[in-house]
Amino acid sequence: NQSIVCTQINNMNMKQRIATFLLLSAAMANGDDSTIISYKNCDANSLPAENTSISTLNNGQFYKMCPGSHKHSNNDTFATLGQPKCGDGSNFAFYLTRPEQPQQEEQPQKVLIELSGGGACWDKGTCALQSFFLKMPPLDFVLGMSCSDVGKIAEVSEGWDILCARTVGETDFTEYNTIVIPYCTQDVHLGDAAEVLYDGTTVQHVGGHNTYRTLQWVFDNFEDPSHIVLTGCSAGATPLPVFYHMVKEHYKARGRNVKVNIISDSPVYLTPRNFLENHFQFWNHETVMKSIGFDYDTHKEDVQYASAVLDYVLDGSDDTDGIGLVSHNDDAISLMYYIAMGGDDDTKTSVETQWWAEMNNSWSQTMNEHTNFDVFIINGSGHCSSGLYFANQQPDFEKWVSNIVSSTSLIPVQQETVVMNTSVTMTAATDPTSATTEAYESRPVESPVSPMNNTFPSSESETDTPSTAIFKASAGHTLIATFLCLQLCLLLG
C-alpha cells in the first residue's frame, strides 16, 4: 500500500530515490495501461470516465464522470494516484459539458478546466470544522442542463457565476469544452495521503488522485487541443501552476504546441513556517511535486515555498502563455488561513500588514522576472467565487483578463497600461485596507454575505478557542453554500 511504498522510498539512498521517482513520473506520464479499473465507488448517476469518450456525449449538457480506482494487475496494489475519492471516503466525480453549438471536425478543440475551492484542514480540529467540505459539493443540480441554463440561475442568484456561459474580451467560453473539478479533500487538490489519522479521525487527503485522474481523461479525449484555460478559486487556484506544468509537459512530450493559460483567483499563497514544519507533511504533496521535477525536498519547509513553485513553473513556461493572478488587498479568508497556519509570529507589525507585505513582495519580484506573469489587485475587502464573479465586477478587469486568456499571442501579457492598473506596489501607509495604485483604484466589492471584515473574528476572542474563532468565517461559508443550494433547488422547482 501507499505507506509501505513511502517507507521503502525513505530507506533508499539518494540515487535509488531519484531513480524510483523517475519511474513513478514515467508511469504517470505514460498512463497506467496495466491496471485494472474498478467503478464500485461511483454514484449511480455518474458515467465511468475511462470507458466514456466525449464523442458519445451530447452537446450542451452537463454530465457527471467518475474516474475509477486503478490497481496493478500483477500484485493488487493501487497504482500511483489511483484512488480517487473524497476526504470522508465517499465517492468523487467531476463534471463536464461540451459546447452547446456542435463544433465542426476541422474546428480546433478548446478546453476550460475550473478547480473548485473550499478551504483546507491539517489536524483533528480543523478537519472537524471543515467536515462539510470533506464530501462532494452538491453540484448534481447541473446534470442535464446547459451552460446557458446554469448561467441564467447564476444571474438571478448573485454571488457566483459560470464561465462557460460567458464571453471574456475576445475569448468566447461558450465554445469551450468545460470540466469542473470539485474539491472534497482539503489538501489544495495535490494530496497523496490516504487514511491520515488525526487523533481518531480518518481523512483521505487524495486530491492529487482526483485531479490527476481527471486530467488523464482530458488527455485521452483531447489529443490535440488548440487552447486550454485553467482557472480556480481559493484552494482551487492555489495548485494551478502545478497543473499548468503537468498539462503543458504532457502535450509537449507528444509534439503538440498547445497554448495554456491560467487565471488564479485568490489563491491561499503564503505558507508559514509553523504549518510547513508541523502539518504540511500530512497532505503528502511529494508525489505530485516530484512528478513535475520540482525539488520538493529542498523547499518543503521553506516559507517561500509557493514562490519557489511559481518560479519553477514560470521558468519552464512558454513566454506566450499568459499566467494571471487575482487578489483583493484585504482578504479575510486568506488572512484567516494565514493566522491559522501560524503566520502571525511577527509581533513588530500587525498581522494584516505582514500578510500583505509578504505577498506584495513576492508577486512584485515574480512580475519583474517573468513577463508572462501579471497580477490584478482589487482594492477592497473580499475573496473569490466561482466563474471569476467578484473580479468581473471590477473596472478594467475584462481588459486585463482578456489578454491573459487570449488564444492568440498578439500582445505581451504585461501591457504598459495594464501594469499600471494592476501594480502590486503599496502606498506609503503600508496599510492593506488603503493600498492602491497611482493610476487606478477599483471600488470595493461587496460579498454575498456581510463584509468579511465584519465577520472575521478577533484572535483575542474570550468565548472561542483560537481554532474555533479562526474558522468561524469558514463555517459561515458552509452555511452560505447550503443556502445557495436550497435557493437553486427552489428556482429549479
N, C-alpha and C positions, 0 to 999 in steps of 0.2 A: 504494500500500500504506500500512500504518499509519504507517511512518516518514516517508513523503512528506507525508501529511496533517499530522503533527505539525510538520514543518519549515515547511510553508505557514502553519500557525496561528501559529508563533513569529515569522514575518516580518510578521505583520499588526499594525496599530495596535490600541489598546485597544478602540475602538468596533467594529472588524471582528472582533476576537477574541470579544467579548461576543455579537455577532450570530451568529457561527459556532456558538458553544456553545449558544445558544438554539435554533438549528436542530437541532443534534445532540440536545438534550434533547427537542425536539418529536418528532423521529423516534423516539427511544426510547420516548416516552410513547404514541405512536400506533401503534407497531409498524412492521414493515418489509414492507408488503404487496407492494412492487415488487421483492422479492428472489427469487432462485432458490435453492432449498434443496437441498442435497446431503447424502446419508446414506452416502457412501462410507467415511467414517471412523467407522463404527458397528460394534459387535460383532454377530455373528450371532445372539446370544441376547437382543438388545435390540429394542425396538419404536421406530419412527420417531416421535418425540414430537409434532411438529407435525401429523402425519397420524393421530394416535391420540387419540380422545375418551375421557374417563374413563367415559362411559356405556357403552362397549363392553367394559369390563373387569369381571372377576368380583369379587365381594366377598371379603374375607378372603384375599387372595393377593397376594404381592409381585411386582411387575413391574420390569423394567429398561428405562428410557426414554432414548433417545439424541436429544438436540437436534441438528439438522443444522447444517451450515455455511451461512451466508447471504451470497450475493453479489448485488450490484446487477445488475439485468437489462440496464442500458444500457451499463455500462463494465467489467464483470467484476472490480470491486474488492469487497473484503469490506465488508459492512455494519457499522455501529457495533456493537461487541461481538458480532460474528458468527462467531467462530472457536472454538467450544467444543472443548477438548482438554485433555489432561494436560500436566504440565510437561516430560515427556520426549517429547512429541509423540504419545503414544499416545491411544487413544480415551477419551472421557469419557461418562458416563451418570449419571442419577440414578435413585433407587428410589422406588416409591410403592405404597401399598396402600389400598384402600377399606375401610371398616369391615366387620367380619365379619358383623354383622347388617345386612341391607339396610335402607336408610332410605326412609321414605315420601317421595313427591314434595313434600308440603307441609312436611316437616321442614327446618329451616334447615341449610345446609351449614356444616360446621366443618372447619378445616384446621390441621394441625400440621406445621410445617416445622423440621427439625433439620439444622444445618450441622455437618459433621464437623470435627474438629481434626487437628493433626499437625505443628506447628512452623512454621518459616519459614526461608528462605535468601536471601542477597543478594550472594554472591560465589562464586568457584570452590570455596573450601574448605568453606563452609557447605553449598553445594548438593551437594557430593560426599558429605558426611556425612549429608545428608538425602535422598539419591538414592532410597531406598526409598519416600519419600513424594512422589516426582515421577511416580508412576504410580497407576492406580486401586487403591484398597484392595480386598482380597479379600472382597467382600461378596456375591458371587453365591450363596453358600450359602443366602441367604434366599429365593431365587426359588421361587415356588410355595408358599411357606409363609405361614401367617397370623401376625399379631402375637402371638397367644397361644402358637403353636408356638415362635417366637423367644424369647418371654418365658420359657418353660419351660427353654430352653437357657441363658438368662442366669441363671436361678435356680441351676442346678447348676454353672455355670462360675465365678460370682462375679467381681467387678471391673468389671462393666458391666451396663447394663440397656437396656430399650426402652420408651419412654413409652406407645406405642400399645397396650400390654398392661396398662396401669395406670390406676388412678383416683387423682387427687391432690385431696384435700379433696372438694369438690363437683364437680370437673371430671373427667368420665369420658372419658379419652382413647381408649377403645375405640370411641367414637362418632365419632372424627375421621378424616378422610382424611389419611394420613400421607405426607409427602415427605421423603426423606433425601437431602441433597446431599453427596456425597463430596468430599474435599479432596485435590487432587493437583497444586497449582500453587505452593505455598509463598509465597503473597503475601496471606494472610488473606482469600481469596475476592474480592478487589477489583481485581486487576491487569488492565491492558490493555497488556501489553508482550510481543508475540510476538517470538521469535527474539532473546532477550537473550544476548549473547556474553560469557561470563566466562572470559577467558584460554583460549580454545579449547573451552570447554564451552557448549553452547547450551541455554537453559532457556526454556520457554514460560510466562511469568507472565501467564496469561489467566484467572485465577479470576473476574474480573468478567464475562467472556463466559459461563462455565459457569453462574454463579448467575443472571445476567440472563436467559439463555435458559430456564432452569428456571422462573423467575418468570413469564416470558411464557406458558409452558404453564399455570401456575396461574391466571393472569389469564383465559386463554381458556376454561378449563374450570370455573372458579368465578366466575360473573359477579356473584353477589350473596351471598357468604358472610356468616354472622352473626358468626363468630368465627375469628380466625387467631392462633395462638400460634407465635412464633419462639423457638427455643432453639438452643444450641450449646455446645460445649466448647472452651476454649482459643482456637486460631486460628479456630474456628467460632463462638466467642462474640464475638470482637473486632469483626466488622463488623455485628453485629445492629442497632445503632441506624441505620446507613445503610440497611439493607434494610427496617427498620420505616418509615422515611420514604418509601422507594420504593413500598412496598405501600400505605401509608396514602394517599398522594397519588394513586396510580392509581385507587383506588376513590372518593375524594372527587371527582375530575375527572368521574366518571360518576354522580355524585349518590347514591353508596352510603355509608351510615353504618356502616362495618364496625369492630367492636371488634378491636384488635390489641394483643397483649401480648408482652413479652419476658422470657425468663429467660436471662440471660447468665452462664454458668458458667465462672469462672476465665479471663476474657479477659486476654491479654497487653496490658496497658493503657498502660504507660509508653513514651515514645518519646525516648530520649536524643539529645542534640544531635549527637553523632558519627554516629549512624545516619541522622538526618534530613538532615544536610549531605552525607554521602558515599555513601549507599546507597539511601535511600528512593525516589529518582527511578527506579531500575531497575524498580520494580514498576508505575510509571505509574498511580497511583490517580486522576490528574487527570480522566480521562474520566468515571468513575462519580461522583466527588465533585462535579464541576461540574454534572452532570446533575441532582443534587438541590438545586442552588442554593447549595452550600457555598462559602465564599470560600477556595478552596484556595491561591491564590497568596499570600494573607496569612499563612496558618497552616502552610504546608508545611515550614517549618524552625523552627517554634515547639515548644519542649519540652512545651508544654501542648496539643499537637495533639489528643490523644484527648479531653481535657476540652472543647476547642473544638467538636469534632464532637458530643459528647454534649449539650452545652449548646444547640447549634444545633437538633438533633433534638428535644430536650425543649421548646424554645421553641415549636416548631410542632406539638407533640403534643396530643392530647386529654387533658384532665385526668383523665378516667375510664379511660384506658389505663394499666394497671399496667406499669411497666418496672423489673424487678428484676435485681440483680447478686449473684452468689455468689462468695466467695473464702475461701481459707484465709489466716490471717495469717502462715503460714510455708509458702511455696510455692516449692520448689526449682526447678521448671520455669520459672516466671515469672522468678524471680531469675536463673536461668541465661541466659535471653534478655536480660534487663536488662543483665547484665555483658557478654555477647557484643556487644550493640549499643553498648557504651561508657558504660554508666550508672554505672560505678564510678570517677568522676572527682573525687569529693569526699573528699579524704584526711582531713578533720576528723572524719568519722563512719564507722562500719562500713557496708559496702555493704548489709547486711541492714536496718539501721536507716534508711538513706537511702531504700531501696526502699519500705519500709512507710510511712514518713512522707510521702513524695510521694503515694502512693495514698490514704492516710488523709485527708490534707488536701484532696485533690481531691474525693473522694467525699463527705466531710462538707459541703463547700461546695455541691456539687450537690444534696444532700438538703435543705439549707436553702433552696435557691432553687426547687426543684421538688417539689411534694407528691406527684406520681405516680411518683417515683423512690425506691427503697429498696434497702438493701444488707443481705445476710445474711453475717456473718463466722463462719467455722468456726475455733474456737480450737485450732489444731493444725497438724501438718505434712501436706501433701498437695496434690494438683492436682485434676483432674476426669476424668470418664469419660463415656461416652455415657449418655443417659437419666437424668441427674442422680443417678448411682449413689451417689457419696460423700455428696452433700448429703442424700439421702434417709435416710442412716443417722443423721442428727443430730436430737436432741430439738428440738421446736418448728419444724423446717423445714417440715413439711407445713402447719402452721397459717399460716406466713408465705407460702409459695408459693401456697397455695390462694387467698389474697386477691389475689395478683399476677395469677394466670391466670383469675380468675373471669370467666365470660361475662356476668355482670351487674355493676352498679356500685352496690351497696347500701352499701358502707363505703369510707372513704378507704384508699388504699394504706398510708400511714404511720399505722397504728393506734398508740395510746399504748403498749400492751403490746409490740407488735412492734418499735417504735422502740427501746424499752429493750433488747429481746433482740438487736437487730441493730445497735446503735450502733457506729460506726466509731471511737469515741474510744479512744485508747490509755491504758495505765496510765502512772503517773509514771516507771516504769523505762524507757519508750520502747524496750522490747525486743520485737521481733516474736514471739519464741517464748514470751513470757509475757503478751502482750496479752490482755485480757479485757474484760468489761463489768461494771457494778455488779450487774445483775440476772440475768446468765446466763453460764455458762461451759460450752460444749459439750465433750464428750470428744473427744480426738484421733482422727482417722480413720486406720485402717491402710490402706496402699497394697497392691495385689495383689502387689507385689514388696517388697523390703526398704524400710524407711522412707527417704524421699527425702533426708533429711538425711545419711544414711549413704552414699548413692550419689552425692551431689553432690560434684564434685571440687574440690579446693583450687586456687585461682588460682596458687598457688606450686608447683605440681607440677613436679618436676625431670625427670620422664621424658616428659612430654607437652608439646607446644606449646600455647600458650594456646587456640587454636581447637579443637584435639583434646580438651583437657581439658574445655573448656566444654561440648562436645557429647557427652561420654560418657553422660550421663543420657539424652539423646535417642536415642542408639544402643541403649541398654538398652530403651527403649520400643519400638524397632523389633523387638528380639528378643521382647519380651513379646507384641507384636501377632502375630508369626509363630507363637508358641507357642499363642496363643488360637485362631488359625485351624486349626492342626493338631488342637487339642483338639475344636473344633467338628466337624471332619471325622470324627473318631473317634466322637463322640457320634451323628452322623447315620448312621454305618455305611456 
